[in-house]
Each structure stands twice: as structure tokens, then as C-alpha cells.
């Protein structure tokens, strides 16, 4: 068994990343699918009760490569991996890369059929692209194989919205939920109490009108909304403000909806709320936002649940004794917390042996049996049963708003998951940033985006009937 450490593959040249971005902009039908002969070979029949060790016996000595990010959920998996390696004899390697590069590097691997990655990381907004392009294997073939499928797999044990959103496309499961997020209101209880508040704001309007003026003073700010250009701007900032005000990216007819009264209300609210945020908020990514709260400079943030470990660790946080949690504030249509996260899938370019070994790892690391260990190590499991444990509930008080968000308010199309989202996201990131900076009005920016989004969807065949209107 290898000692866990960051095991990195050779870095790709930046020019190749540009090639990958160009290739990935093509329609999925034009992209090469995995060869049919790469389908996983049937595992030998197993005698007696199913065990992980027995299932892995034919693949002992195999080595699989995973795509990981530098986030708590992946460090939690790294902590658990030696146990899997000892039980199976399968070597699990990982490459830690920035989120901003992870899609392009995987797309380059798929289109070039270089086979660098076996365990594929699938963001919720990549599932349509990866599935439609034939880059990941439908998991039914593993689940139908009694030699590979753990009888305790229990797909029904995942929160339904997570399995649907992160792992399923067009009613086919391609990935199992792994690094699971909901937007949560993290707040510094001590700062709020010092300002005379006995709890967090229930609504966005209350946050701006009441909490904003009381908490923004002496170089500290009431709120920070991570808004750096990229997926952070388009998803964490722009889309977060549309939904609770009744807006949406697309309407019920699949037409762009950013110029609707509700969408414009949310985007204009964001502009008004900026006076209670740090002045350079358009440069803040997740790191800056998390640190703003953790260091006591910001009173409240709406961030992914997976970042909780930063606030509870004395080495990274000054507010360990003051951190508290709530569901994201409500807008006129109620709370509409952000939904995000990843599933793990099996590369269609990998050999049959590596596919089987990869499946065994994914099945194990996302299992109910390992869910509590994963949470204790800093991950956020997608398994419902783990959140019913009284001991964990006491240890991790963010459970309550997280579970409420997933069960009651989760929005599976918080961002559309179709293959065109990356191109649309880049447009939103550009214009959304210009809106916040004041270089284009909210109304003109929304009109421009509507036109650009419709052109993309029209060219892709959504209005001609060539492609089903799936989000």
C-alpha cells in the first residue's frame, strides 16, 4: 500500500488546454465517444457472501487515477484511501488540480483518448456534456454485475436531489454523489450579538435593510458574495440572486428569462447590496470569502457547505467559537439556496480492468458504510442516514440547514446541466462582472445575455427539435 501523498501526473502544456477548450465547445455528437470494446469485462462469479476483498481479487495490483480538487472533501477521501488499498490491493492515485482547469484537462483526456484518468470528476453542470459525449460509463452495467455490485449499494440512500442532479442525465445514472454542496448562510454569531441581533436575517431584504447598516463599519462588512469572474460569478453570485426573487435563466418554454421582472429585481438587488460588501468583492473567489468570515472581517457569507471545515479549525479560523449556520435567506418566493457538487464516474476510455477497479473505489468511498467516516474527515456525504446520527448532529451543527436545503428547497436546475452551460457560463461571468462594476446597466446586460444565450441554444438545436429540451 502506498503512503498517501499528493501524487501528480505530468502537467499539460497550456497550449493543449486551449485546444481542449475549443474541442469541448463543439456539439457532443461531433466529439469522439469511447470505443465500444472498452466496456467493462464481466468479473468472475463470486462464491459465498459478497465482500469488497473478494470483488477486488481479480483486480489486485491495478492502479487507477482520479481527478481531485484542493478542497476538504477530497482531503477527506485521501485520508480514507489507505483503508481501501489495504482491503483490495488496488492502488488509488490522484491528481489535485484547480477547479478552473479540471474540466479542460479531463476533456483533453477524453477527446485525445489518452487514458490519463480513470475516476472522473463530474461537476453538476458537466453531467450533460460528459454523458451525451460518451465519455463516462453508464453505471448500470456495474450495478447489474453481482460480482461487482455491493448488495448494500442502496441508491435510494442518497438524497434524491443529489443523485438526480449530480449523477443522472436523461434518466441514466453516470456517477455517484461524492463532494456534495448546498449553499448555507454561515455567520459570525458573536458579531451579530454585539450589534444587537439574536439570530441571522430571515430574508435578503432584511439582510440589506437592517443587518447591512448595523454591521458595516470600522473596516468590517455585513456580507460578502463571492463574485470573481468565472463559474464563481455565474453560479455563486449571479444565479444565487435570480432564483429567490422569482427569476430564472430559462422560462417554461426554454426561452432565456433574464429580462423578466423577477430576474431583473434579483440582479438589481445584488447591485444595491454591494454597499455592504467589501469594495473589491468582484475579485473575491471562495478563498477570499471564506477567509473574510474566518478572520472576523465579514459577518455573513452564503457559501458551499463543504467549506465548513475551515471555520471549525483553529488553525484556519478565528471564529471557531462564534460560527453558526442557517438556511440561505428567503426572497419573495422563499429560500432558493444554491445547489452544487460533484459525482465520481468511470471513464469510458479506461481498460475494462481499470473500469471495474474504479467502480469498486467509487462504490466504496460513496457508500453508506463509509459516510460517517467521510464526514468526520471533513467531507460532506450524500447519504441520508449519516445525517440522522445524533452524535454527528451534535458535532456538526451545519447539518440542520444543509438537510433542510436539500430536502425542502433544492433546485435541480439552479444551473442547467446541459452541454452548453460552460459557454453560457463564460458569457454570464463576463457580463455579470461588468454589471457589478457599473460598466453596463443591469437591464442592458440582461438583454445582451438573453440574446447570446438564445443564439447558443438555437445553434445547438433546442428550438428545432434536434435536441430534447433537457436541463
Order of alpha helices (4+ residues) and beta strands (2+ residues): alpha-alpha-beta-alpha-beta-alpha-beta-alpha-alpha-alpha-beta-beta-beta-alpha-beta-alpha-alpha-alpha-beta-alpha-beta-beta-beta-beta-alpha-alpha-alpha-alpha-alpha-alpha
